[in-house]
Amino acid sequence: MRNFVNIVLPALASALHNPPPAQRFKFQEALRCVGALVRCTLTADYPSHNEATLDYLKQYLCEFHNSKDIFLVYREGKAADKAANVVRQSLKDEHTAESQAAQNSNPSKRHGLNDEQET
């Protein structure tokens, strides 16, 4: 996890380094949100804590919660989740039917050992 948080913020920052003026606020808000989450994760990983580090954790969590709404547009809703489950189930059913049809149409693979010994 530590390697992930050490990479995600710089990667996001480089990907969003030159936003168009209309998108600048959204990009800055996304960086702020992810940055707060990364700082909180790294601070929580300290071997021990005192009042100062606990205050930092509270600050980072507040900053994260105040800026996380920027990602709400990408949140999967219940309708999308239900539709994905329906498609997933239909694909599983289709695969099962194709597998059964393939087994039924190729009887030569179903012979036993006695068939091989007869000459």
C-alpha positions in Angstrom: 0.0 0.0 0.0 2.8 2.4 0.8 4.3 2.0 -2.7 0.9 2.7 -4.2 0.4 6.0 -2.2 3.9 7.1 -3.0 3.1 6.7 -6.8 -0.5 7.7 -7.1 -0.2 11.4 -6.2 2.8 12.1 -8.5 1.2 10.2 -11.3 -2.1 12.1 -10.9 -0.2 15.4 -10.7 1.7 14.7 -13.9 -1.4 13.6 -15.7 -3.3 16.7 -14.7 -0.4 19.1 -14.9 -1.7 21.4 -17.6 -5.6 21.5 -17.5 -7.6 23.7 -19.7 -8.9 26.8 -17.9 -12.4 25.5 -17.7 -11.2 22.3 -16.0 -8.6 23.8 -13.7 -10.7 23.9 -10.5 -11.8 20.3 -10.9 -8.3 19.1 -11.5 -7.0 21.1 -8.4 -9.8 19.7 -6.3 -9.0 16.1 -7.4 -5.4 16.6 -6.6 -6.3 18.1 -3.2 -8.6 15.1 -2.4 -6.1 12.5 -3.4 -3.2 14.4 -1.7 -5.1 14.5 1.6 -5.8 10.8 1.4 -2.2 10.0 0.6 -0.9 12.2 3.5 -3.4 10.6 5.8 -2.4 7.1 4.8 1.3 7.9 5.2 0.8 9.6 8.5 -1.3 6.8 9.9 1.6 4.5 9.0 3.9 6.1 11.6 5.1 3.7 14.3 3.7 5.9 17.1 1.5 9.0 17.4 1.3 12.0 19.6 -1.2 14.9 19.7 0.4 16.6 16.7 0.2 13.6 14.4 -3.3 12.9 15.5 -4.2 16.5 14.7 -2.6 16.1 11.3 -4.7 12.9 10.7 -7.9 14.8 11.6 -6.9 17.7 9.3 -6.2 15.3 6.4 -9.4 13.4 6.9 -11.4 16.7 7.0 -9.7 17.9 3.8 -10.4 14.6 2.1 -14.1 14.6 3.1 -14.5 18.2 2.0 -13.1 17.5 -1.4 -14.2 14.0 -2.2 -17.4 15.1 -4.0 -15.4 15.8 -7.1 -15.4 12.1 -7.7 -19.2 11.6 -7.3 -19.9 11.8 -11.0 -17.9 8.6 -11.4 -19.7 6.7 -8.7 -21.6 3.6 -9.9 -25.3 3.9 -9.0 -27.6 1.0 -8.1 -29.2 1.0 -11.6 -25.8 0.6 -13.3 -24.9 -2.1 -10.8 -28.1 -4.0 -11.5 -27.7 -3.7 -15.3 -24.1 -5.0 -15.0 -25.3 -8.0 -12.9 -27.9 -8.8 -15.6 -25.4 -8.7 -18.4 -22.9 -10.8 -16.3 -25.5 -13.5 -15.6 -26.6 -13.7 -19.2 -22.9 -14.1 -20.3 -22.5 -16.9 -17.7 -25.7 -18.6 -18.9 -24.6 -18.3 -22.6 -21.2 -19.8 -21.7 -22.7 -22.7 -19.8 -25.1 -23.4 -22.7 -22.2 -23.4 -25.2 -20.1 -25.7 -23.1 -23.0 -28.2 -22.7 -23.7 -28.0 -26.5 -20.0 -28.7 -27.2 -19.9 -31.7 -24.9 -23.1 -33.1 -26.4 -22.0 -32.7 -30.0 -18.6 -34.5 -29.6 -19.3 -38.0 -28.3 -15.9 -39.4 -29.3 -14.3 -37.7 -26.3 -16.7 -39.5 -23.9 -15.5 -43.1 -24.6 -14.1 -45.2 -21.7 -10.9 -47.2 -21.3 -12.5 -50.4 -22.6 -13.0 -48.8 -26.0 -9.2 -48.3 -26.4 -8.4 -51.9 -25.4 -10.6 -53.6 -28.0 -8.8 -54.5 -31.2 
